Amino acid sequence: MNHTRPHDGKGKDDGKRRNQTVFKWSAANATALIKSVQSPILTSQLINGTKKHYLIGYGHVGKDVRANKTINETQADFILERDLKRSVDCIKETIWKRNQAVLTDFQNTALVSFAQSVNCDLIEKFSKKVVLSDTTTANTYFINLIAKADRNTTSDYLTARRSAEKALFGIA
């Protein structure tokens, strides 16, 4: 397991390489995780528990997703890759920069996958008062984050995805 920490501000080039390495690893594994539990949704679907919010592809949500929008698998893959890049940026800003805990690649993959399926605002709000100092606080944080995000929305693919993310995080 790789226990790479985010860049600490020492050495410009080293930090860039380290961050890029973390992103490539996390993005590739988050893609594999997501695709292992979900097929792409090629026609937008209303999110359970909402009246006007839709998802498409591998869980993409946003203002660009409307009722009856249709995409193909290539577009779904492109959207997933774009969403994962945003998710890694979100995790970098909300988790890695604010906390001293060294998360494993598995935990980072779970966080990136999770962030792709929810709005980063939720992670930012929930993370402001959290200090991840060790594995126990990281596990508690992730369990509470999942509970907060999924309290009103449920689906078979989301249940399977959250189970896979919890397993990667080391939570039964």
C-alpha positions in Angstrom: 0.0 0.0 0.0 1.1 3.5 -0.8 0.9 6.0 2.1 1.6 9.1 0.0 0.9 12.3 1.8 -0.1 15.4 -0.1 2.6 18.0 -0.9 3.8 19.9 2.2 5.0 22.9 0.3 8.7 21.9 0.3 10.2 21.5 -3.2 8.1 22.7 -6.1 8.8 19.9 -8.6 8.5 17.1 -6.0 5.0 18.3 -5.0 3.8 18.4 -8.5 5.0 14.8 -9.2 3.5 13.5 -6.0 0.1 15.1 -6.5 -0.1 13.9 -10.1 0.9 10.4 -9.0 -1.8 10.4 -6.4 -4.4 11.6 -8.8 -3.6 9.1 -11.5 -3.7 6.2 -9.0 -6.9 7.4 -7.4 -8.7 8.2 -10.6 -7.8 4.9 -12.2 -8.9 2.9 -9.2 -12.0 5.1 -8.6 -13.0 4.4 -12.2 -12.6 0.7 -11.7 -14.5 0.8 -8.4 -17.4 2.7 -9.9 -17.6 0.5 -13.1 -17.5 -2.7 -11.0 -20.8 -1.8 -9.3 -22.6 0.2 -11.9 -23.3 0.2 -15.6 -23.7 3.6 -17.2 -27.1 5.2 -17.1 -27.5 6.4 -20.7 -30.9 8.1 -20.3 -31.2 10.5 -17.4 -33.1 9.3 -14.3 -34.8 11.2 -11.6 -32.9 10.9 -8.3 -35.0 9.1 -5.7 -36.3 11.5 -3.1 -36.1 14.6 -5.4 -38.5 16.2 -7.7 -36.2 17.8 -10.3 -32.7 16.5 -9.9 -31.5 13.9 -12.4 -28.4 11.7 -12.8 -26.7 10.2 -15.9 -23.7 8.2 -16.8 -21.9 6.9 -13.7 -23.8 9.1 -11.2 -23.1 12.5 -12.7 -25.5 15.2 -11.4 -25.7 18.8 -12.2 -27.5 21.6 -14.1 -26.5 20.0 -17.4 -28.6 16.9 -16.6 -32.3 17.3 -17.5 -35.2 14.9 -18.0 -34.8 12.6 -21.0 -31.2 13.5 -21.7 -29.5 10.7 -23.6 -25.7 9.9 -23.9 -23.6 7.0 -25.2 -21.0 5.0 -23.4 -18.1 7.1 -24.7 -19.8 10.2 -23.4 -20.5 8.5 -20.0 -16.8 7.6 -19.8 -15.7 11.2 -20.6 -18.1 12.7 -18.0 -16.9 10.2 -15.4 -13.2 11.2 -16.1 -14.1 14.9 -15.8 -16.1 14.3 -12.6 -13.2 12.4 -11.1 -10.8 15.2 -11.8 -13.1 17.6 -10.0 -13.5 15.1 -7.2 -9.7 14.8 -6.7 -9.5 18.6 -6.6 -12.3 18.6 -4.0 -10.5 16.0 -1.8 -7.2 17.8 -2.1 -8.8 21.1 -0.9 -11.1 19.7 1.8 -9.2 16.7 3.2 -5.5 16.6 2.3 -4.7 20.2 3.0 -6.7 20.5 6.2 -5.7 17.2 7.9 -2.5 15.5 9.0 -3.8 11.9 8.8 -2.1 9.9 6.2 -4.8 8.0 4.3 -4.1 4.9 2.3 -4.6 4.7 -1.4 -7.7 2.6 -0.7 -9.1 5.3 1.5 -8.3 8.0 -1.0 -10.0 5.9 -3.8 -13.1 5.6 -1.6 -13.2 9.3 -1.0 -12.7 10.2 -4.7 -15.5 7.8 -5.7 -17.8 9.2 -3.0 -17.0 12.8 -4.0 -17.9 12.0 -7.6 -21.4 11.1 -6.6 -22.2 14.0 -4.3 -21.7 17.8 -4.5 -18.3 18.9 -3.2 -20.2 21.6 -1.2 -21.4 18.8 1.1 -17.9 17.5 1.7 -16.6 21.1 2.3 -19.3 21.9 4.8 -18.9 18.5 6.6 -15.1 18.7 6.7 -14.7 22.2 8.2 -14.7 21.0 11.8 -13.2 17.5 11.2 -9.6 16.7 12.1 -8.5 13.4 10.7 -5.7 12.5 13.1 -5.7 8.7 12.8 -7.6 5.8 11.3 -10.4 5.8 13.8 -11.3 9.5 13.2 -11.0 8.9 9.4 -13.4 5.9 9.6 -15.9 7.8 11.8 -15.7 10.8 9.4 -16.4 8.6 6.3 -19.3 6.8 8.0 -20.9 10.1 9.0 -20.3 11.7 5.6 -22.0 8.8 3.9 -25.0 9.0 6.3 -25.3 12.7 5.7 -25.1 12.4 1.9 -27.4 9.4 1.4 -30.1 10.2 4.0 -32.8 10.9 1.3 -31.6 9.1 -1.7 -31.3 5.4 -2.2 -30.9 3.1 -5.2 -29.5 -0.4 -5.8 -26.3 1.0 -7.5 -25.8 3.6 -4.8 -26.1 0.9 -2.1 -23.6 -1.3 -3.9 -21.2 1.6 -4.5 -21.3 2.7 -0.8 -20.6 -0.9 0.3 -17.6 -1.0 -2.0 -16.4 2.4 -0.7 -16.8 1.3 2.9 -14.9 -1.9 2.2 -12.0 0.1 0.6 -12.0 2.4 3.6 -11.8 -0.6 5.9 -15.3 -0.3 7.3 -17.4 -3.5 7.6 
